[in-house]
Amino acid sequence: MSSTATGTSALTQLKSAQKSAKGVSLYSRFVNRPAGRYLAAGSHRLGLTPNQVTLISAAFSFAAVLAVAFARPTWAVGLLVWLGLAVGFAFDSADGQLARLRGGGSAAGEWLDHVVDCAKLTALHTAVLIAFYRYPGHFGTSADGWLLVPLGFQLAAVVTFFGGLLTEQLKPKAAPGQTTAPSTVRAVALLPVDHGVFCLVFLLLGGGGVFRWAYTGLAAAAVLFLVAFLVKWFRELSAVRR
């Protein structure tokens, strides 16, 4: 069988082995997961393992993080940062898809994926904090209060990430075949807290104050969604009898 045929077969298998779209934003459903599917099929052809794909994702993401923290903020740097984050996010989707294509992942692989995700979230907001501190004239962040924005954003992002994972572990598993159709309204509403949409804000890095306000807007959205998620998760878990 040719490598092209193998790649086509992998894509076909991946299309029928996707995770539920419930609770997933439009960006992840229609952009990131399809991109990850092609990357997973290509990785399969190259003989890569899911853990290797996770490390590739980390390499792209952390290269972008370092650029935010230490490169002078320009429009060109912003484009490169967005590209690194977006490709890293697509590979983040690809590792799980590759694992399912190979017959299922491992506990160690899932652990590595979550650790990298958590490190990426923490490091990215730390990098923005460093950029605000190093280039106050560019971003208009000479007032120390602006340094609290990335700290608050980081707190909201990490608590949402951890809370969502813990809720999944504590909730009873749905019975096989017991699924509900994904809500388009919910998929649109979740766009402000989708990592792919967050990556787009770095295209404004060269704009200084424009980036600062766009980032602050997403930070406010992250805090509001965190409150809503915490209420929802607590109610769901309160109904669980252990």
C-alpha positions, -999 to +999 in steps of 0.1 A: +000+000+000+014+035-009+020+061+017-008+083+001-033+054+004-022+049+040-027+086+048-061+085+032-071+055+052-059+072+084-080+103+077-110+081+071-105+063+104-099+096+122-132+111+109-151+082+125-132+083+158-137+119+169-146+130+204-180+144+211-185+180+200-206+188+231-192+217+250-167+226+223-165+260+206-169+266+169-132+272+165-122+240+180-149+220+162-144+234+127-108+247+127-086+231+153-099+195+153-099+192+115-063+206+114-053+182+141-069+154+121-046+161+091-016+164+115-025+131+132-027+114+098+006+128+087+022+119+121+009+083+116+025+081+082+058+093+097+056+067+125+054+092+153+040+083+187+013+104+205+039+115+231+062+127+204+034+147+189+027+162+223+063+173+225+061+188+190+031+208+203+051+219+233+080+230+211+058+253+189+039+267+219+069+274+241+088+290+212+059+314+209+059+320+247+096+329+247+090+353+218+062+371+237+085+374+268+118+384+252+113+397+217+105+434+210+068+435+203+062+442+166+035+432+141+059+406+126+066+391+160+029+390+167+023+371+135+050+345+144+037+342+179+002+335+166+015+310+141+035+291+168+006+290+192-019+280+165+003+252+152+010+241+187-027+240+195-034+219+164-007+194+174-023+194+208-055+181+191-035+157+170-018+137+198-052+125+212-065+117+177-033+098+169-037+078+201-073+068+191-061+059+157-035+036+172-061+019+193-061+041+224-038+062+245-020+055+278-023+070+312+013+084+309+004+100+276-027+116+290-007+128+319+020+143+297-006+161+275-023+177+306+010+187+322+021+204+289-013+222+286-011+235+321+025+246+317+016+263+284-013+282+300+008+293+330+038+303+309+019+323+283+003+347+307+036+350+326+051+360+293+025+387+288+033+399+323+070+401+314+062+419+281+040+445+299+068+451+324+096+453+298+078+475+273+055+498+293+058+525+267+046+503+239+017+487+257+008+517+279+013+497+311+034+521+331+008+520+358+015+489+380-022+480+380-019+467+345+004+440+357-025+425+376-044+417+344-022+388+332-021+375+368-058+375+370-061+360+335-037+333+345-056+325+377-089+322+358-074+301+331-057+276+354-086+272+378-109+267+348-085+241+334-082+222+367-118+225+376-130+211+342-106+182+345-116+174+380-153+176+372-149+151+344-132+127+368-159+131+395-190+130+373-205+096+364-196+084+330-224+086+304-238+053+292-226+041+258-247+057+231-261+082+256-252+115+238-269+147+231-266+169+200-241+198+205-256+232+208-246+257+182-255+286+205-233+272+232-205+266+207-206+303+197-209+315+233-177+296+242-156+313+216-142+340+240-126+313+261-114+290+233-076+288+232-076+292+194-094+325+197-071+336+224-041+329+201-056+353+176-051+383+200-013+380+196-017+392+160-023+426+177+010+425+196+025+452+175-004+475+182+006+481+218-026+495+235-048+477+211-033+444+222-036+455+259-073+462+256-081+431+235-062+409+260-079+426+289-113+420+273-105+383+270-093+383+306-126+397+318-145+371+297-123+343+313-132+355+348-170+357+340-169+323+324-150+309+354-177+320+377-204+305+355-185+272+351-179+269+389-216+273+396-225+248+369-199+222+380-208+225+417-245+220+409-238+190+388-215+174+414-240+182+442-264+158+425-239+130+424-243+104+452-211+086+461 
